[in-house]
Amino acid sequence: MSRNAFYDQVDSTLAGIASDGLWKAERTITSSQGGSVEVASAGEVLNFCANNYLGLANHPLLATAAAEAMEQYGYGMASVRFICGTLDLHRKLEADIASFLGTDDSITFAACFDANGGVFEPLLGPEDAIISDSLNHASIIDGVRLCKAKRYRFATRNMADLEAQLRQAQADGARHCLIVTDGVFSMDGYIADLASICELADNFDALVMVDDCHATGIIGPGGKGTPALHGVEDRVDIVTSTLGKALGGGMGGFIAARQNIVDLLRQRARPYLFSNALAPGLLGGGIASLQLVTDGDNLRSRLETNAARFRVAMTDAGFELAGEGHPIIPVMIGDASLATKMADELLGLGVYVTAFSFPVVPVGTARIRTQMNAAHTEDEVDRAIAAFVEAGQSTGVLTR
Ligand SMILES: *Cc1c(COP(=O)(O)O)cnc(C)c1O
């Protein structure tokens, strides 16, 4: 037992991360989040790596709504919801989310990470089964770990495997069975096949939960998400999502579901019971963002146009892209150091993108995940494409 040895071990882990080319450096931004940002080391650059799909993060109406809410309600709540932390604004935001998604009610959390961390344990016990897509978000994996239900994992988007796992859960005598999937797989840009998932769920009388963080506000009719895209809003039992992406990019997570599920979560979900209520500014901004998103068909169509333009031109240029039907467009590189080098070159060319490597994606599948944004003009998309081609040639990515 040695305290010094512990600190040496931390240092050697850090050195290993760096020497494996996996170091995630944080670049400092000195402007608001937008289609362009001011990066401390690089000046003004086009931003192609924010979850700011509709370009609302620096929308003046949201900042004003947040300021007005703070003017009226002050800065913080200093309480969990059930003690003295529930404002009329919390209930308004939760009702607005529910009406946007067409559910009975919704419940907010400090983040979707907390929503996913708290959703399983109160609803399912050791007699039950959770069947989870292998690429589900880290917060789902953690939430499932905190729950006593038996765990089953199916190969990502593989419906035959999902069916096999459902059969296995049934054979193991599961009382209730919950299928859990991301609506959009954020490292790859693919949309879950909810129509098939819901059909299988019907066959096995299973429940369905969708984490729609990368879909709420942008995917499906009216931006109502992947259940709406597949016409299965009424079959999906639980939707979790975030205020931290398309809905203005502030912070806050939520769960939308039937009344009794939401009621039980208010009584039992640990991140709800034991963590501070969302602050007034986030509530005012969140309510205003739902309004902008509800009226946001023009933003969604701009986003779609930008994504199509980028995908076609990058494919023509010879890049290997992943994903389909979503403004996440990963440019596959493979080697982690090469991906980092490419991202660095792109920043020098005025385009801010980020290289993703292990442990965020599997070893050897490093990529630059681009994300389209309704705030970009066609000309800006074209500038990004030209920069990719230039950096692709100078790093050798395009000539392999
Ligand atoms: C971003 C994200 C989360 C976490 O949301 P926060 O509100 O930022 O905590 C959870 N699940 C998925 C699929 C996400 O993409």
The ligand as an SDF file (V2000), in Angstrom:
LIG
                    3D

 15 15  0  0  0  0  0  0  0  0999 V2000
  -25.6620   13.6940  -25.1970 C   0  0  0  0  0  0  0  0  0  0  0  0
  -26.3180   12.3990  -24.8570 C   0  0  0  0  0  0  0  0  0  0  0  0
  -26.6770   12.0880  -23.5410 C   0  0  0  0  0  0  0  0  0  0  0  0
  -26.3430   12.9900  -22.4060 C   0  0  0  0  0  0  0  0  0  0  0  0
  -27.1250   14.1410  -22.4340 O   0  0  0  0  0  0  0  0  0  0  0  0
  -26.7760   15.3260  -21.4250 P   0  0  0  0  0  0  0  0  0  0  0  0
  -28.0470   16.0540  -21.2720 O   0  0  0  0  0  0  0  0  0  0  0  0
  -25.6860   16.1150  -22.0550 O   0  0  0  0  0  0  0  0  0  0  0  0
  -26.3190   14.6700  -20.1630 O   0  0  0  0  0  0  0  0  0  0  0  0
  -27.3460   10.9060  -23.3150 C   0  0  0  0  0  0  0  0  0  0  0  0
  -27.6330   10.0550  -24.3240 N   0  0  0  0  0  0  0  0  0  0  0  0
  -27.2720   10.3060  -25.5930 C   0  0  0  0  0  0  0  0  0  0  0  0
  -27.6180    9.3330  -26.6720 C   0  0  0  0  0  0  0  0  0  0  0  0
  -26.6010   11.4790  -25.8950 C   0  0  0  0  0  0  0  0  0  0  0  0
  -26.2230   11.7200  -27.1460 O   0  0  0  0  0  0  0  0  0  0  0  0
  1  2  1  0
  2  3  1  0
  2 14  2  0
  3  4  1  0
  3 10  2  0
  4  5  1  0
  5  6  1  0
  6  7  2  0
  6  8  1  0
  6  9  1  0
 10 11  1  0
 11 12  2  0
 12 13  1  0
 12 14  1  0
 14 15  1  0
M  END
$$$$
